[in-house]
Amino acid sequence: MRFHWPSFLLGYGAGIGSAALSTRLRPLALEMATTLYRAADGLAAQLVMKREDLQDLLAEARARARGVVGQPAIH
């Protein structure tokens, strides 16, 4: 296999560029990850609330279907 100088130099340059920019790009990557986690947490909280609303609706429908609504509980 022949040694390809342009590919070697391109890879070497990419490595040097990555090392040089890593200190500058880290804060940006950290901020992006933080924003994504906040969005995911917000979405999860909304899904929990919607699921609870759905469970309440289904519990009320079950109670109506069984004729329990409006009757006093017997202990």
C-alpha positions in Angstrom: 0.0 0.0 0.0 1.4 3.4 -0.9 1.8 6.2 1.6 -0.5 9.1 0.7 1.1 12.3 1.9 -2.0 14.6 1.4 -4.2 12.2 3.5 -1.5 12.1 6.2 -1.1 15.8 6.3 -4.9 16.3 6.4 -5.2 13.9 9.3 -2.3 15.4 11.1 -3.7 18.9 10.7 -7.2 17.8 11.9 -5.6 16.4 15.0 -3.7 19.6 15.7 -6.8 21.6 15.0 -8.9 19.5 17.3 -6.4 19.8 20.2 -6.1 23.6 19.7 -9.9 24.1 19.6 -10.9 21.7 22.3 -10.4 24.2 25.1 -12.5 26.8 23.2 -15.2 24.4 22.2 -15.7 22.7 25.5 -17.8 25.5 27.1 -20.0 25.6 24.0 -20.5 21.8 24.1 -21.2 22.0 27.8 -23.8 24.7 27.3 -25.5 22.7 24.5 -25.6 19.6 26.6 -27.0 21.6 29.6 -29.8 23.0 27.3 -30.6 19.5 26.0 -30.9 18.1 29.5 -33.1 21.0 30.6 -35.4 20.4 27.6 -35.5 16.7 28.3 -36.4 17.3 31.9 -39.1 19.7 31.0 -40.6 17.3 28.5 -40.5 14.5 31.0 -42.3 16.6 33.6 -45.0 17.5 31.1 -45.4 13.9 30.1 -45.8 12.9 33.8 -48.6 15.6 34.2 -50.4 14.5 31.1 -50.2 10.8 32.2 -51.7 11.8 35.6 -54.5 13.7 33.9 -55.2 10.6 31.7 -55.2 8.3 34.7 -57.7 10.7 36.5 -59.9 10.7 33.5 -59.9 6.9 33.2 -60.6 6.5 36.9 -63.6 8.9 36.7 -64.9 6.9 33.6 -64.5 3.6 35.5 -66.3 5.1 38.5 -69.2 6.3 36.3 -69.4 2.9 34.4 -69.7 1.1 37.8 -72.3 3.6 39.1 -70.2 4.7 42.0 -70.3 8.4 41.4 -72.3 10.4 43.9 -73.0 7.5 46.2 -71.6 7.7 49.8 -68.9 5.2 50.7 -70.0 2.4 52.9 -67.5 1.4 55.6 
